[in-house]
Amino acid sequence: MIILDSCEIILFFSEIKKPETLFKLIGFGHELYIPNGVLKEIEKGKGKYTTCFLLKKAIKNKQIHVFKKVNQKEIEKIKNRYPLIGLGESEVIFWGKLLDSKNKNYKCIIDDGPARIVAKDEKIKFMGVKGLLTYMRTKGLLTKKEENQLLKEVKKTKFRL
C-alpha cells in the first residue's frame, strides 16, 4: 500500500503530466491511497483544475483509493503537536501510524520537509519521490533511463526533492 500526499499527486498529475508512472505500481501489486484530507486540499485549489479532474477520474477508475474519513480529533492532535504540517500531511502521518500499529505493509510518500521530520519522529515508513522512483527501477517498473528522465523533469518544476 502506497499512501500519497497532495504534493505527489500534483507533481505526477499536473507538473510532469505522468500519472501513469504511479499507476505502474498497481500492476506490481500495490494499492495507491490518499487520505480524505489530501482530496480536500486538491479540491480546494491546492492543485490545478487538471489535477482535481484527473484525480477524480483515477478514483472513479479505482486506480487511487480514498481512505475513509477519520476522527478529526485525532488529526487535530497531530496538527497541534506539529503545527508546521498541513491537513494532508497530518492525515498521511495518521494513516501511517494506524497501519504501522496493525503491522500492515505500507509506505508513505512524503516530500515536504517538515512532514518528513514528523514521519521520522513518529517512526512511520516513508520515502520521497526520488526514493519511489528508485524503488520502481529496482522492481523493474522503470529503466534507469526512465528514472533519470523523470528526475530531470521533476527538477524542472518547483517541486523539491
N, C-alpha and C positions, 0 to 999 in steps of 0.2 A: 504494500500500500504506500503510495506516494501522496503526501499532503502538500499542496501548493499554496503559496501566499499570492496576494494580488500582484506584486511586482513581477513574479514569474509569468503569470497569465498575461499581463500587459506586454512583457518582453516578447514572448513567443507568438502571441496573437496579433499584436499591432506594431511593435518596434521592428522585429526582424521578419515578421509575417511567415512564421514556420510552425504553426500549431501541430502539424503532422509529426514534427520531431518528438513532441511529448507523447503523441498517440502511439509511437513505436513501442513505448513501454507496455502498452496494453497487450500487444502481441507477445510480449515476453512474460506475461502472467501478472503484471502489476495492475492495480486499480488506481486511478487518479481521483483524488478527492480535494475539495475545497471546503473550508468552513462556511457557514452561513454569513458570517461577518465579512469574509472576502467577497462573496457575491454582493452583499450590500454596498461595500466600498466601491466596487466596479459599477454597480447600478447608479450610485450617487455621483458618478462622474470622475472617480479617480482614474479610470481608463477612458479611452476614446469610445465613441459610439460603436465603432467597429469591434472593439474588444468585447463590449457587452453583447452585441449581436452574435458574434462568433462563440462566445462562452455559452450563451443560452442555447445555441444550436448544438454545441458539444454536450451540454447537459441533456437536452432532448434526445440526442442520439446515444445517450448512455456512455459517452466517451469520458465524461467527467461526472462524478457524483458529488452531491452536496450533503455534508453532514447535517443531521437534524439540528434544530435549534437547541441551545443549551441554556441552563440556568444562568441568567445574566449576573447573578450574584457571584458566581464562580469566575466569570470573565472580569468583573469589576475588581475582584481580589487580585488578579494578575495585573490589571491595569494600574491599580493603586500601588502595588509593590514595585512595578516597573513603569513609571509614567512616560518614559520616552518611546514606548511602543504603541502602535495603533490598535484598532479593533481587530483587523485581520490577523496581525501578528499575535495578538493576545489569544485569539481563538486557535491559531495554529499551535501555539505553545500548549494551550489547554488540551487539545486533542492528542498531541504528542505525549503529554503526561498521562492522560487517561489510557491510551493504548499501551504505553510502557507499563503501567500498573497492572494491565491484564496480560502482559507478556505477548503482545501482538507484534507481528513483524511489520514495521513501518519505517518511513524516513520522511522527515520534514524538509522541504526545500525552502531555505531562508537565506536571503542575501542582505537584508537590512542589517547594518552594523549593530545597533542596539539590540535588535531581536536575536541576533546570533549570540551576543553576550548572555542574554536571558536563557536561550536554549542551552548553552553550555552550563550556566549556573543551575538550571533545572535538570540537567543530565538527560536531555532528550536527544534522540538520534536525528542528526540533521546534516545537510550539506548544502552548498550553494549551486548555482547554475554550472560553474566550472566543474565542480565535483560530479554533478549529474551527467554532464556530457562525457566526462572521463569514464564514469560508470557504464554509460551506454556503449562507449567504444570497447571497453573490456568485455562486455557481454555480446559483442558482435552486432549491435544495433546501429553503430556508426563506424565508418572507417576513420583512420587517423586524419585523412584529408578532410572528411566531412566535419570532424570535430574541430579542426583548425579553422576551417571556413566559417563555421558557426561562431567560434570565439572571435574571429575578425569582425563578423557582422555585429556581435554584441558590443565590441569595443567602439564601434562607430556610433552607438547610441549613447544616451545619457546614463544608461544603466551601469552601475559599478560592480565589478567582480570582486 
